[in-house]
Amino acid sequence: MTDAHKTAAETALRTTGGAPPDDVEKAPIPLLEPREGIPPVVATDDALAEVVAAFAAGTGPVAVDAERASGYRYGQRAYLVQMRREGAGTALIDPVGCPDLSALGEALSDTEWILHAATQDLPCLREIGMVPSRIFDTELAGRLAGFPRVGLGAMVESVLGYALEKGHSAVDWSTRPLPEPWLRYAALDVELLVDLRDALEKELERQGKLEWAHEEFDAIASAPPAPPRKDPWRRTSGMHKVRRRRQMAAVRELWTARDAVAQRRDVSPGKVLSDSAIIEASLALPATVTALTALTGFGHRMGRRQLEQWQAAVDRAKALSEAELPQPGQPLQGPPPPRAWADKDPAAAARLSAARAAVSALAERLNMPQENLITPDTVRRVCWEPPGDHSEAAVAQALSSYGARPWQVTQVTPLLSAALRDTPATP
């Protein structure tokens, strides 16, 4: 009997009315309590050792989830890890009390890990020593299978017929102790992941897409950590308003000062100083603290010392020589924006239009989002600098060099080759 079957047998205890509804499709069954109740939070080495032993002795894949404190704390570290495996039950682990989970990761190294939106959780799991060799991503599986809504709650409801309570997804998970309702929510997030995985596997197999999914999962599991973003200050919200290089320098100085304060205080940078305030000060380039105080975002609630540090950042930008000022925009990595193609290279624009239409039609036939069939960036690169002979072999080689998986190469190569070959060159 699977977890879902056990849950179904106990739904009288889980529904608000005291009994399951007659039609699950019209009224999904609310999942209100974890099957074995809310497990105690694991926050000591001894308790962690028991969890490691229990999960190592379990059977089948392991469901894994992590909760962060985005918007509250600096960075994206995990503040709670939830796991579930047949024979081991559910575990809630506190990475603050147990910052090194490498023993748990090693005990499960040969096990398939089930995650929902794996790319969101893998970085913070990697930081605490949990690195899977095999994964099953239920969100990505849903995309490949053509589900219109792929959030965890929507998937559990449409595939399994249960409703998950999602009211605590954006809370401050660095809070200690964690309130019981939050722990209940966290435990329920992994309650049915194994069942969801099994159902999606069957659906992908029915559609002939299971091997495609495995290639995608392997690519995610084997991908190296993302490199640090170059010039992250350029992503300040409202940056499009900043035109002059000295104003850009002010954004850079204010962003860097804010980041240092946020890191030192371990709070979200937005709680230190808003992006809109950074843009406001950079456009105005105030000469004094008094002038700075008059700007939106630097009101009476901000202390004199804080105001002085922001004014000092503006002053540093104003003192830079012309040679020290940042250049507008960022060096292009790859083709220019498609909107500029018609002027820069009309033939490339025609190739891209034909390729996009073909990819869109194929994605519709395969019932999946275009970006999962092949990334838009890959299509742009092939169309901007196409291989010399436009043959399928050459296009396939180009796609592989840009990171396309074998199944994507097989599906897309004939389309792109035809788009390159059949689009006449513009004189």
C-alpha positions as CSV (number, residue, x, y, z in Angstrom):
1,M,0.0,0.0,0.0
2,T,1.5,3.4,-1.0
3,D,1.5,6.5,1.0
4,A,-1.3,7.9,-1.1
5,H,-3.4,4.8,-0.4
6,K,-2.8,5.0,3.3
7,T,-3.7,8.7,3.2
8,A,-6.9,8.0,1.3
9,A,-7.8,5.4,4.0
10,E,-7.5,8.1,6.7
11,T,-9.1,11.0,4.9
12,A,-12.0,11.1,7.5
13,L,-9.5,12.5,9.9
14,R,-8.1,15.0,7.4
15,T,-11.1,16.8,5.9
16,T,-12.7,19.8,7.4
17,G,-16.2,18.2,7.2
18,G,-15.0,15.0,8.9
19,A,-15.5,12.8,5.8
20,P,-14.1,12.7,2.3
21,P,-16.1,14.5,-0.4
22,D,-18.0,12.4,-3.0
23,D,-16.2,13.8,-6.0
24,V,-12.4,14.3,-5.4
25,E,-12.0,16.1,-8.8
26,K,-14.5,18.7,-7.9
27,A,-13.5,19.0,-4.3
28,P,-9.9,18.0,-3.5
29,I,-9.4,16.4,-0.1
30,P,-7.6,18.9,2.3
31,L,-4.5,17.4,3.7
32,L,-4.4,18.8,7.2
33,E,-2.1,16.6,9.3
34,P,1.0,14.5,8.5
35,R,0.3,10.8,8.7
36,E,2.5,10.2,11.7
37,G,1.9,13.6,13.2
38,I,4.5,16.5,13.3
39,P,7.9,15.0,13.9
40,P,10.2,16.7,16.4
41,V,12.7,19.1,14.9
42,V,16.2,17.6,14.7
43,A,18.7,20.1,16.1
44,T,21.4,18.0,17.9
45,D,24.2,15.7,16.7
46,D,22.6,12.7,18.5
47,A,19.2,13.3,17.0
48,L,20.8,13.7,13.6
49,A,22.7,10.5,13.9
50,E,19.4,8.7,14.5
51,V,17.9,10.3,11.4
52,V,20.9,9.3,9.3
53,A,20.6,5.7,10.4
54,A,16.8,5.6,9.8
55,F,17.0,7.1,6.3
56,A,20.0,4.9,5.3
57,A,17.9,1.9,6.3
58,G,14.8,3.1,4.4
59,T,13.7,1.9,1.0
60,G,13.0,3.6,-2.3
61,P,13.5,7.3,-3.2
62,V,13.7,10.1,-0.7
63,A,11.5,13.2,-0.8
64,V,13.5,16.4,0.0
65,D,12.5,20.0,0.5
66,A,14.2,23.1,2.0
67,E,12.9,26.3,3.5
68,R,14.8,29.6,3.2
69,A,14.2,33.0,4.6
70,S,14.2,35.0,1.4
71,G,13.3,38.6,2.0
72,Y,14.3,38.4,5.7
73,R,17.9,37.2,5.8
74,Y,21.0,37.8,3.8
75,G,21.7,35.0,1.2
76,Q,19.7,31.9,0.4
77,R,20.8,29.5,3.2
78,A,18.4,26.7,4.3
79,Y,16.7,27.1,7.7
80,L,14.8,23.9,7.6
81,V,15.2,20.6,5.6
82,Q,12.3,18.2,5.3
83,M,12.7,14.6,4.2
84,R,10.5,11.6,3.8
85,R,11.4,8.0,2.9
86,E,9.5,4.7,3.1
87,G,10.6,2.9,6.3
88,A,12.0,6.1,7.8
89,G,8.9,8.4,7.9
90,T,9.3,12.2,7.9
91,A,12.2,14.2,9.4
92,L,12.4,17.9,10.0
93,I,16.1,19.0,10.4
94,D,17.3,22.4,11.6
95,P,20.5,23.4,9.7
96,V,21.2,26.1,12.4
97,G,21.6,23.4,15.1
98,C,23.0,20.9,12.6
99,P,24.9,22.9,10.0
100,D,26.8,19.9,8.5
101,L,24.5,17.3,6.9
102,S,27.2,15.7,4.8
103,A,26.7,12.4,6.7
104,L,23.1,12.3,5.7
105,G,24.0,13.3,2.1
106,E,26.5,10.5,2.0
107,A,24.1,7.9,3.4
108,L,21.7,8.8,0.6
109,S,24.3,9.3,-2.2
110,D,23.0,6.3,-4.2
111,T,19.4,7.1,-3.7
112,E,17.1,9.1,-6.0
113,W,16.1,12.4,-4.5
114,I,12.7,13.8,-5.3
115,L,12.5,17.6,-5.2
116,H,10.0,20.1,-6.5
117,A,11.8,22.9,-8.5
118,A,15.2,21.3,-7.8
119,T,17.3,24.3,-9.0
120,Q,15.8,26.4,-6.2
121,D,16.8,24.0,-3.4
122,L,20.0,22.4,-4.6
123,P,22.3,25.4,-4.0
124,C,21.2,25.8,-0.3
125,L,21.4,22.0,0.2
126,R,24.8,21.9,-1.3
127,E,26.0,24.5,1.3
128,I,25.1,22.0,4.1
129,G,26.7,19.0,2.5
130,M,23.7,17.4,0.7
131,V,24.5,16.7,-2.9
132,P,22.4,14.2,-4.8
133,S,23.7,12.1,-7.7
134,R,20.2,11.3,-9.0
135,I,17.1,13.4,-8.8
136,F,13.5,13.5,-9.9
137,D,12.1,17.0,-10.3
138,T,8.3,16.9,-10.0
139,E,7.9,20.5,-11.2
140,L,10.0,19.9,-14.3
141,A,8.2,16.6,-14.9
142,G,4.9,18.5,-14.8
143,R,6.2,20.9,-17.4
144,L,7.4,18.2,-19.7
145,A,4.1,16.3,-19.3
146,G,2.1,19.5,-20.3
147,F,0.5,20.4,-17.0
148,P,-0.7,24.0,-17.2
149,R,0.0,24.7,-13.5
150,V,3.2,23.2,-12.0
151,G,3.3,24.6,-8.4
152,L,3.5,21.9,-5.8
153,G,0.0,22.6,-4.5
154,A,-1.5,22.6,-8.0
155,M,0.3,19.4,-9.0
156,V,-0.7,17.5,-5.8
157,E,-4.3,18.6,-6.4
158,S,-4.5,17.8,-10.1
159,V,-2.6,14.5,-10.0
160,L,-3.4,13.1,-6.6
161,G,-6.6,14.9,-5.6
162,Y,-5.4,16.4,-2.4
163,A,-5.2,20.1,-1.4
164,L,-2.1,21.3,0.4
165,E,-2.3,24.4,2.7
166,K,0.2,26.9,1.3
167,G,-0.2,29.8,3.8
168,H,3.3,29.7,5.2
169,S,5.5,29.6,2.1
170,A,6.8,33.2,2.5
171,V,7.3,33.3,6.3
172,D,10.6,34.0,8.0
173,W,12.0,30.5,8.4
174,S,14.9,31.8,10.5
175,T,12.4,32.3,13.4
176,R,13.2,30.1,16.4
177,P,11.4,28.2,17.7
178,L,9.4,27.5,14.6
179,P,5.7,27.7,15.3
180,E,3.8,24.4,15.1
181,P,1.6,25.4,12.1
182,W,4.7,26.1,10.1
183,L,6.2,22.7,11.0
184,R,2.9,21.1,10.0
185,Y,3.0,22.9,6.6
186,A,6.7,21.9,6.1
187,A,6.0,18.2,6.9
188,L,3.1,18.1,4.5
189,D,5.2,19.4,1.7
190,V,7.0,16.1,1.5
191,E,4.1,13.9,2.6
192,L,3.0,13.0,-1.0
193,L,6.1,13.8,-3.1
194,V,6.9,10.1,-3.6
195,D,3.4,9.4,-4.8
196,L,3.5,12.5,-7.1
197,R,6.8,11.3,-8.5
198,D,5.3,7.8,-9.2
199,A,2.2,9.2,-10.9
200,L,4.2,11.6,-13.1
201,E,6.6,8.9,-14.1
202,K,3.7,6.8,-15.4
203,E,2.3,9.8,-17.3
204,L,5.7,10.7,-18.8
205,E,6.1,7.1,-19.9
206,R,2.7,7.1,-21.4
207,Q,3.6,10.2,-23.4
208,G,6.9,8.7,-24.5
209,K,8.8,11.5,-22.6
210,L,10.3,9.6,-19.6
211,E,13.8,9.3,-21.1
212,W,13.7,13.0,-22.0
213,A,12.9,13.7,-18.3
214,H,15.8,11.6,-17.1
215,E,18.2,13.5,-19.4
216,E,16.9,16.8,-17.9
217,F,17.2,15.5,-14.3
218,D,20.7,14.2,-15.0
219,A,21.7,17.6,-16.4
220,I,20.5,19.4,-13.3
221,A,22.1,17.0,-10.9
222,S,25.5,17.2,-12.6
223,A,25.5,20.9,-13.2
224,P,28.3,22.8,-11.4
225,P,27.4,25.6,-9.0
226,A,26.5,28.9,-10.8
227,P,29.4,31.4,-10.9
228,P,29.0,34.7,-9.0
229,R,27.0,37.2,-11.0
230,K,29.1,39.9,-12.7
231,D,28.2,43.4,-11.6
232,P,25.1,42.4,-9.6
233,W,24.5,46.1,-8.8
234,R,23.3,46.5,-12.4
235,R,20.2,44.4,-11.6
236,T,18.9,47.1,-9.2
237,S,15.2,47.6,-9.8
238,G,14.7,50.8,-11.7
239,M,18.2,50.8,-13.3
240,H,16.6,51.7,-16.7
241,K,16.1,55.2,-15.4
242,V,19.8,55.8,-14.8
243,R,21.5,57.2,-17.9
244,R,24.6,59.0,-16.9
245,R,27.8,57.2,-15.9
246,R,28.3,59.1,-12.6
247,Q,24.7,58.2,-11.6
248,M,25.6,54.6,-12.4
249,A,28.6,54.9,-10.2
250,A,26.4,56.1,-7.4
251,V,24.2,53.1,-7.8
252,R,27.3,50.9,-7.6
253,E,28.6,52.6,-4.5
254,L,25.2,52.6,-2.7
255,W,24.5,49.0,-3.7
256,T,27.9,47.9,-2.4
257,A,27.6,49.7,0.9
258,R,24.1,48.3,1.4
259,D,25.3,44.8,0.6
260,A,28.1,45.1,3.2
261,V,25.6,46.2,5.9
262,A,23.1,43.5,5.0
263,Q,25.7,40.8,5.1
264,R,27.1,42.0,8.5
265,R,23.6,42.2,10.0
266,D,22.4,39.0,8.2
267,V,19.2,40.7,6.9
268,S,17.8,41.0,3.4
269,P,19.4,44.0,1.6
270,G,15.9,45.4,0.9
271,K,15.4,45.8,4.6
272,V,18.5,47.9,4.8
273,L,17.8,50.3,1.9
274,S,15.2,49.9,-0.9
275,D,16.2,49.7,-4.5
276,S,13.9,52.7,-5.2
277,A,15.9,54.7,-2.6
278,I,19.2,53.8,-4.3
279,I,17.8,54.9,-7.7
280,E,16.4,58.1,-6.2
281,A,19.7,59.1,-4.6
282,S,21.7,58.2,-7.7
283,L,19.5,60.4,-10.0
284,A,19.6,63.3,-7.6
285,L,23.3,63.0,-6.5
286,P,22.6,65.1,-3.3
287,A,25.3,67.4,-2.0
288,T,24.6,67.1,1.7
289,V,22.9,64.8,4.2
290,T,20.1,67.4,4.5
291,A,19.4,67.1,0.7
292,L,19.6,63.3,1.0
293,T,17.0,63.3,3.8
294,A,14.5,65.1,1.5
295,L,14.5,62.2,-1.0
296,T,12.0,59.4,-0.9
297,G,13.4,56.4,1.1
298,F,15.6,58.5,3.4
299,G,12.9,59.8,5.7
300,H,12.9,60.8,9.4
301,R,13.0,57.2,10.6
302,M,16.5,56.8,9.3
303,G,19.2,57.7,11.9
304,R,21.9,60.3,11.3
305,R,24.6,57.7,11.2
306,Q,22.8,55.7,8.5
307,L,22.2,58.8,6.4
308,E,25.9,59.7,6.7
309,Q,27.0,56.4,5.3
310,W,24.6,56.7,2.3
311,Q,25.8,60.2,1.7
312,A,29.4,59.0,1.9
313,A,28.6,56.5,-0.8
314,V,27.2,59.2,-3.1
315,D,30.2,61.4,-2.4
316,R,32.6,58.5,-3.4
317,A,30.8,58.3,-6.7
318,K,31.0,62.0,-7.2
319,A,34.8,62.0,-6.5
320,L,35.6,59.3,-9.1
321,S,37.6,60.3,-12.2
322,E,36.0,59.8,-15.7
323,A,38.2,56.7,-16.2
324,E,36.8,55.1,-13.0
325,L,33.2,55.5,-13.9
326,P,31.3,52.3,-15.1
327,Q,30.5,51.9,-18.7
328,P,26.8,51.9,-19.7
329,G,25.3,48.5,-20.2
330,Q,27.2,45.2,-19.9
331,P,29.4,43.5,-22.4
332,L,27.2,41.3,-24.5
333,Q,27.5,37.6,-24.0
334,G,26.2,36.2,-27.2
335,P,23.8,37.7,-29.8
336,P,22.3,41.2,-29.4
337,P,18.7,41.6,-28.4
338,P,16.3,40.3,-31.1
339,R,14.7,43.6,-31.5
340,A,17.9,44.9,-33.0
341,W,18.4,42.1,-35.5
342,A,16.3,43.6,-38.3
343,D,18.7,46.6,-38.5
344,K,22.0,44.7,-37.7
345,D,21.4,41.6,-39.8
346,P,18.1,41.2,-41.6
347,A,19.0,37.7,-42.8
348,A,19.6,36.6,-39.2
349,A,16.2,38.2,-38.2
350,A,14.5,36.2,-40.9
351,R,16.2,32.9,-39.7
352,L,15.1,33.6,-36.1
353,S,11.5,34.3,-37.2
354,A,11.3,31.0,-39.1
355,A,13.1,29.0,-36.3
356,R,10.8,30.5,-33.6
357,A,7.7,29.6,-35.6
358,A,8.9,26.0,-36.1
359,V,9.9,25.5,-32.5
360,S,6.6,27.0,-31.3
361,A,4.6,24.6,-33.5
362,L,6.6,21.6,-32.3
363,A,6.2,22.6,-28.6
364,E,2.5,22.8,-29.1
365,R,2.4,19.3,-30.7
366,L,4.5,17.9,-27.9
367,N,2.3,19.7,-25.3
368,M,5.1,21.4,-23.4
369,P,6.5,24.9,-22.9
370,Q,8.8,26.1,-25.7
371,E,11.6,26.9,-23.2
372,N,11.6,23.3,-22.1
373,L,11.8,22.0,-25.6
374,I,14.9,24.2,-26.3
375,T,16.0,27.4,-24.6
376,P,15.3,30.6,-26.5
377,D,19.0,31.7,-26.0
378,T,20.2,28.5,-27.8
379,V,17.8,29.2,-30.7
380,R,19.1,32.8,-30.9
381,R,22.8,31.8,-30.9
382,V,22.3,29.2,-33.7
383,C,20.4,31.7,-35.8
384,W,22.8,34.6,-35.2
385,E,25.9,32.6,-36.0
386,P,24.7,29.5,-37.9
387,P,27.1,26.7,-38.8
388,G,28.5,27.0,-42.3
389,D,26.7,24.3,-44.2
390,H,23.3,24.4,-42.4
391,S,23.3,20.5,-42.4
392,E,21.5,18.6,-39.7
393,A,24.9,17.2,-38.5
394,A,26.3,20.7,-38.2
395,V,23.2,22.1,-36.4
396,A,23.2,19.1,-34.0
397,Q,26.8,19.8,-33.1
398,A,26.1,23.4,-32.5
399,L,23.1,22.6,-30.3
400,S,25.2,20.2,-28.3
401,S,27.9,22.8,-27.8
402,Y,25.4,25.1,-26.3
403,G,24.3,22.5,-23.7
404,A,21.2,21.0,-25.4
405,R,20.4,17.5,-24.2
406,P,20.4,14.6,-26.7
407,W,16.6,14.5,-26.8
408,Q,16.4,18.2,-27.5
409,V,18.9,17.8,-30.3
410,T,16.9,15.0,-31.9
411,Q,13.7,16.9,-31.8
412,V,14.9,20.4,-32.8
413,T,17.7,19.8,-35.2
414,P,15.5,19.1,-38.3
415,L,13.5,22.3,-37.6
416,L,16.5,24.6,-37.2
417,S,18.3,23.1,-40.1
418,A,15.3,23.7,-42.4
419,A,14.9,27.3,-41.0
420,L,18.6,28.1,-41.8
421,R,18.5,26.4,-45.1
422,D,15.2,27.7,-46.4
423,T,15.6,31.3,-45.3
424,P,17.0,33.3,-48.2
425,A,20.0,35.5,-47.5
426,T,19.2,39.2,-47.5
427,P,21.4,41.3,-49.8
